Amino acid sequence: MDRFDSISPLDYRYYAGNRELYSEINKYLSEKASIRYLLIAEEKLVEALAENRVCSKEVVQEVSEACRKVTAEDVYKEEERIKHDIRALVNCIRSRVSDKAKPYVHFTATSSDIIGTAEAARLKDAASNLIIPQLLNLEKTLIELARREKNTLQIGRTHGQHAEPITFGFAIAEYVSRLGGRIIAIKEAASNLRGKLSGAVGNYNASSLFFREPEKLEIDYLSKLGLKPATHSTQIVEPEFVTDYIHAAVSAFGVLANLADDMRHLQRSEISEVAEAFEQAQVGSSTMPHKRNPINFENVKSMWKAFMPRMTTLYMDQISEHQRDLTNSASSRFATEIIAGLTLSANRLNRIMSKITVDAGSLTKNLEKNKGMISAEPAYILLAASGHPDAHEYVRKLTLKAHTSGKSIAELLFSDREAEPYIKKMTEQQISILKEPSSYTGIAASKTESICRHWEERLWPQG
């Protein structure tokens, strides 16, 4: 199908610019990938049966060869005929094996023994080979940027207003830490995904006809897919495992969106502290030739807006009446699009952050705008520590005078006789901070370095 015949913007727009990444996404998230994992699950079931002496190794060989030959097209054609997806898959395998092997295809399994298990294996592999590598690439880029700019002064902002001085590297270190935590959360959620082989209502009715310990067969089967069984299953695996996994992905997406939003705001004409790389032939506006819009950061936030609300669907998919209903049969199929959106956005954000321009001149200019006011906090704290009985109110009044007089808080403070006895108790370093508040950066640089080092040690423990 021509990509312009597609309905999803993922297919006709966002994959198009990165064919290599699309190939990786396709490997785990496409319908072909879904069917491939279903076939693998059926194959591993027969392997487990053979290990438990139910069928021969020759049967395993036959089934394995058949599974490698079945295509998504085959399965869909058969499903069109019989109107059942997993039985269609089973029929496609059975049609390619001998009568001797046929009985062991899907033996003792219900559809969800295969579907839930295959999906857990697919999502686990997608985390290891798709999501986490993209997020780790971005994390490396952020660590490099944070370290490079750990001493670059910037005015901190709360409520959109100038607050206290920080460094740009310290601002980026926030996202080093938040993203690092989300990478760990995705890893943990992926490693905790579970499968099942417990039958139509979850209490091993079918397998207990042939096995004294049906749970052992389940363990053998799942171990071949790198999974463990849920403590309890109905016809389906407990949905919380996938819910936690997608939640970890969506919350990581939120970190990306927050970073993108911060970088977008810092590119406002009135701020101009950072800038996206802009290609030679790139056009910013169809009518305003001078525009250089932060389109990539805006895209990441926009993608998050499209996919984040889908988390609500995952929460609703936790509800299934009694041992099983099919109210999640359509809705659950869209969950992988969240993973695709996160992967694309992580890749885009890494590409842009690795080329971002930091304008030291604008950073300095913006800090200087309210330089005379930012000594208010240290003045209040130092006066209180020196024994002033109402330091906060005293400094608040100084700020009002500073606004009306055009003088800095430091100028007013050091010219006020009322403050002299308290100032005499301050150290030279404390006084220098009041006179030059741009040095009032706490431990921004060293904290940035420790954050970067912490996450390097956690995420790349072998160095």
Secondary structure in CASP SS format (residue, H / E / C, confidence):
PFRMAT SS
TARGET T0000
AUTHOR 0000-0000-0000
METHOD secondary structure of the structure
MODEL  1
M C 1.00
D C 1.00
R H 1.00
F H 1.00
D H 1.00
S C 1.00
I C 1.00
S C 1.00
P H 1.00
L H 1.00
D H 1.00
Y H 1.00
R H 1.00
Y H 1.00
Y C 1.00
A C 1.00
G C 1.00
N C 1.00
R H 1.00
E H 1.00
L H 1.00
Y H 1.00
S H 1.00
E H 1.00
I H 1.00
N H 1.00
K H 1.00
Y H 1.00
L H 1.00
S C 1.00
E H 1.00
K H 1.00
A H 1.00
S H 1.00
I H 1.00
R H 1.00
Y H 1.00
L H 1.00
L H 1.00
I H 1.00
A H 1.00
E H 1.00
E H 1.00
K H 1.00
L H 1.00
V H 1.00
E H 1.00
A H 1.00
L H 1.00
A H 1.00
E H 1.00
N C 1.00
R C 1.00
V C 1.00
C C 1.00
S C 1.00
K H 1.00
E H 1.00
V H 1.00
V H 1.00
Q H 1.00
E H 1.00
V H 1.00
S H 1.00
E H 1.00
A H 1.00
C H 1.00
R H 1.00
K H 1.00
V C 1.00
T C 1.00
A H 1.00
E H 1.00
D H 1.00
V H 1.00
Y H 1.00
K H 1.00
E H 1.00
E H 1.00
E H 1.00
R H 1.00
I H 1.00
K C 1.00
H C 1.00
D H 1.00
I H 1.00
R H 1.00
A H 1.00
L H 1.00
V H 1.00
N H 1.00
C H 1.00
I H 1.00
R H 1.00
S C 1.00
R C 1.00
V C 1.00
S C 1.00
D C 1.00
K C 1.00
A C 1.00
K H 1.00
P H 1.00
Y H 1.00
V C 1.00
H C 1.00
F C 1.00
T C 1.00
A C 1.00
T C 1.00
S H 1.00
S H 1.00
D H 1.00
I H 1.00
I H 1.00
G H 1.00
T H 1.00
A H 1.00
E H 1.00
A H 1.00
A H 1.00
R H 1.00
L H 1.00
K H 1.00
D H 1.00
A H 1.00
A H 1.00
S H 1.00
N H 1.00
L H 1.00
I H 1.00
I H 1.00
P H 1.00
Q H 1.00
L H 1.00
L H 1.00
N H 1.00
L H 1.00
E H 1.00
K H 1.00
T H 1.00
L H 1.00
I H 1.00
E H 1.00
L H 1.00
A H 1.00
R H 1.00
R H 1.00
E C 1.00
K C 1.00
N C 1.00
T C 1.00
L E 1.00
Q E 1.00
I E 1.00
G E 1.00
R E 1.00
T E 1.00
H C 1.00
G C 1.00
Q E 1.00
H E 1.00
A E 1.00
E E 1.00
P E 1.00
I E 1.00
T E 1.00
F H 1.00
G H 1.00
F H 1.00
A H 1.00
I H 1.00
A H 1.00
E H 1.00
Y H 1.00
V H 1.00
S H 1.00
R H 1.00
L H 1.00
G H 1.00
G H 1.00
R H 1.00
I H 1.00
I H 1.00
A H 1.00
I H 1.00
K H 1.00
E H 1.00
A H 1.00
A H 1.00
S H 1.00
N C 1.00
L C 1.00
R E 1.00
G E 1.00
K C 1.00
L C 1.00
S C 1.00
G C 1.00
A C 1.00
V C 1.00
G C 1.00
N C 1.00
Y C 1.00
N C 1.00
A C 1.00
S H 1.00
S H 1.00
L H 1.00
F C 1.00
F C 1.00
R C 1.00
E C 1.00
P H 1.00
E H 1.00
K H 1.00
L H 1.00
E H 1.00
I H 1.00
D H 1.00
Y H 1.00
L H 1.00
S H 1.00
K C 1.00
L C 1.00
G C 1.00
L C 1.00
K E 1.00
P E 1.00
A C 1.00
T C 1.00
H C 1.00
S E 1.00
T C 1.00
Q C 1.00
I C 1.00
V E 1.00
E C 1.00
P C 1.00
E H 1.00
F H 1.00
V H 1.00
T H 1.00
D H 1.00
Y H 1.00
I H 1.00
H H 1.00
A H 1.00
A H 1.00
V H 1.00
S H 1.00
A H 1.00
F H 1.00
G H 1.00
V H 1.00
L H 1.00
A H 1.00
N H 1.00
L H 1.00
A H 1.00
D H 1.00
D H 1.00
M H 1.00
R H 1.00
H H 1.00
L C 1.00
Q C 1.00
R C 1.00
S C 1.00
E C 1.00
I C 1.00
S C 1.00
E C 1.00
V E 1.00
A E 1.00
E C 1.00
A C 1.00
F C 1.00
E C 1.00
Q C 1.00
A C 1.00
Q C 1.00
V C 1.00
G C 1.00
S C 1.00
S C 1.00
T C 1.00
M C 1.00
P C 1.00
H C 1.00
K C 1.00
R C 1.00
N C 1.00
P C 1.00
I H 1.00
N H 1.00
F H 1.00
E H 1.00
N H 1.00
V H 1.00
K H 1.00
S H 1.00
M H 1.00
W H 1.00
K H 1.00
A H 1.00
F H 1.00
M H 1.00
P H 1.00
R H 1.00
M H 1.00
T H 1.00
T H 1.00
L H 1.00
Y H 1.00
M H 1.00
D C 1.00
Q C 1.00
I C 1.00
S C 1.00
E C 1.00
H C 1.00
Q C 1.00
R C 1.00
D C 1.00
L C 1.00
T C 1.00
N C 1.00
S C 1.00
A C 1.00
S H 1.00
S H 1.00
R H 1.00
F H 1.00
A H 1.00
T H 1.00
E H 1.00
I H 1.00
I H 1.00
A H 1.00
G H 1.00
L H 1.00
T H 1.00
L H 1.00
S H 1.00
A H 1.00
N H 1.00
R H 1.00
L H 1.00
N H 1.00
R H 1.00
I H 1.00
M H 1.00
S C 1.00
K C 1.00
I C 1.00
T E 1.00
V E 1.00
D C 1.00
A H 1.00
G H 1.00
S H 1.00
L H 1.00
T H 1.00
K H 1.00
N H 1.00
L H 1.00
E H 1.00
K H 1.00
N C 1.00
K C 1.00
G C 1.00
M C 1.00
I C 1.00
S C 1.00
A H 1.00
E H 1.00
P H 1.00
A H 1.00
Y H 1.00
I H 1.00
L H 1.00
L H 1.00
A H 1.00
A H 1.00
S C 1.00
G C 1.00
H C 1.00
P C 1.00
D C 1.00
A H 1.00
H H 1.00
E H 1.00
Y H 1.00
V H 1.00
R H 1.00
K H 1.00
L H 1.00
T H 1.00
L H 1.00
K H 1.00
A H 1.00
H H 1.00
T H 1.00
S H 1.00
G C 1.00
K C 1.00
S C 1.00
I H 1.00
A H 1.00
E H 1.00
L H 1.00
L H 1.00
F H 1.00
S C 1.00
D C 1.00
R H 1.00
E H 1.00
A H 1.00
E H 1.00
P H 1.00
Y H 1.00
I H 1.00
K C 1.00
K C 1.00
M C 1.00
T C 1.00
E H 1.00
Q H 1.00
Q H 1.00
I H 1.00
S H 1.00
I H 1.00
L H 1.00
K H 1.00
E C 1.00
P H 1.00
S H 1.00
S H 1.00
Y C 1.00
T C 1.00
G C 1.00
I C 1.00
A H 1.00
A H 1.00
S H 1.00
K H 1.00
T H 1.00
E H 1.00
S H 1.00
I H 1.00
C H 1.00
R H 1.00
H H 1.00
W H 1.00
E H 1.00
E H 1.00
R H 1.00
L H 1.00
W C 1.00
P C 1.00
Q C 1.00
G C 1.00
END
